[in-house]
Amino acid sequence: MKKTNNHIPFNWPYMTGKELYYIAEAHFNGSLAGDGPFTKRCHGWLEERTGCNKGLLTHSCTSALEMAALLLEIQPGDEIIMPSYTFVSTANAFVLRGGVPVFVDIREDTLNLDESLIESAITPRTRAIAPVHYAGVACEMDTIMAIARRHGLQVIEDAAQGVMSSYKGRALGSIGDLGAYSFHETKNLISGEGGALLVNAPDLSLRAEIIREKGTDRSRFFRGDVDKYTWQEVGSSFLPGELIAAFLWAQLEEADRITQTRLASWQRYHELLEPLEAKGALRRPIVPDELQHNGHMYYVLIAPEFDRQRVLDEFKRHEILSVFHYVPLHSSPAGVRYGRAHGRLDITTRQSQRLVRLPLWIGLSSEQQHRVVEVLRNATGC
Ligand SMILES: *Cc1c(COP(=O)(O)O)cnc(C)c1O
């Protein structure tokens, strides 16, 4: 489609203006490999802002989840309970170790893992639960943690979308044994590709450092705790270089302002769409009490009597890019091959066919948001 001035992109990466300055600083420092001064600043930020025991930058949330599977020593046949309504990386990370994703249905309100279905999905092979905080809105973590403790399971939070969100005052990613963040260009705080593993269980911290540094105790060596570093266990290279960390640092410094700006745009959509919800055209996102979200995503669930494709076509005709996701993992080819569906997953199937994501990025104007809402109004005749 030819771009005109009316074109509204779905996402537009926001930069604070300091990224290149910090990259230049890293360049002049002559320290380009991982775990240099900018990486340390980012780690400090993660530990301070989330309360995790150890925050470690990774290449992506995908690689943080892969580290988590190594760290928990997932073995072939081990089962991991997760939603089907998620990005592929939640499942892939465990399948790489021979693990079996067990897909559980989601809640009607938040589209998060339905905690009331978890216990019936547990078998003697279950090792872990991987809740995904969809749209930066927290899962019911108290219940999930209680189930995990009762059955001796570990919890890995996929908090890719949940940076700067909280559950009862606790940062997402800091509640389970491990948490994974994404700094991908489409998320709130970005470094192009990027992520972090939050290690909350103190007894996993040392091994996390080892796995991230090719299976060596290089970090311990640099701290002066050992006089040489050696191959300790199976690992890989999960750490990003300093240029990425320098870029990310510029974003972390502005994390509060970025989050506030996104929340303001989120709130504007929410208010503009109230009349459409009242007329039955769609359902707006539901954020339970005691949760603070981060304005990561604004989506609507188009009412069943309307054709979602028609809505998407109308957006396209008006040069507004809107997208939908996910194809539920339990119904995708690899999900069928490597995973197992627990029950019918009716809500997952139904909601994934109704969901439409609206453009949301820093710099999106109020006038543009009005145009988006106008298209929704016309497409549903409300
Ligand atoms: C974005 C996303 C990921 C993957 O993050 P990357 O940093 O791109 O690897 C994983 N899980 C969820 C829920 C996501 O939204």
The ligand as an ORCA input file, in Angstrom:
! r2SCAN-3c Opt
* xyz 0 1
  C       7.534    -10.479     22.425
  C       7.238    -11.702     23.173
  C       8.193    -12.725     23.322
  C       9.495    -12.743     22.588
  O      10.309    -11.665     22.890
  P      11.685    -11.490     22.073
  O      12.429    -10.474     22.886
  O      11.310    -10.992     20.716
  O      12.351    -12.785     22.023
  C       7.878    -13.814     24.114
  N       6.689    -13.912     24.740
  C       5.740    -12.963     24.611
  C       4.456    -13.106     25.344
  C       5.981    -11.832     23.812
  O       5.042    -10.900     23.691
*
